[in-house]
Amino acid sequence: MKLRIEPEVRPVVTSALALSGAVGVFALAFGVLAVGAGASVWQACALSFFTFTGASQMSAMSVIASGGSVGGALGGALLLAGRNGVYGLALSPYFGESLGKRLLAAHFVIDETTAMMTAQ
């Protein structure tokens, strides 16, 4: 069975596949860092689940791995995550008129989704 992709969505599919490959490599690198720093696989998965951005995950794990405090790890991670608020503001006209919809959509905006959305 051959998968048929409509010509108008082909660029989106191609970009999404390329992005997923890059994110997958980043995820593997985070797992290696986390386990190398002494975290269990479950702890690494929990940090990935509860920490929204990859940069924040890497930052927090790097601070903990080097002997820093949880507060220091949290502070750096929150500063990195704060940039997503700017992305949300930049893309807010695309999220609809309702404040609730805009806030919910802005929560899921990261650098990758911003790049994909502005490219399309």
Secondary structure, DSSP 8 states (H G I E B T S, - for coil): ------TTTHHHHHHHHHHHHHHHHHHHHHHHHHHHTT--HHHHHHHHHH---HHHHHHHHHHHHTT--HHHHHHHHHHHHHHHHHHHHHHGGGG-S-HHHHHHHHHT--HHHHHHHHH-
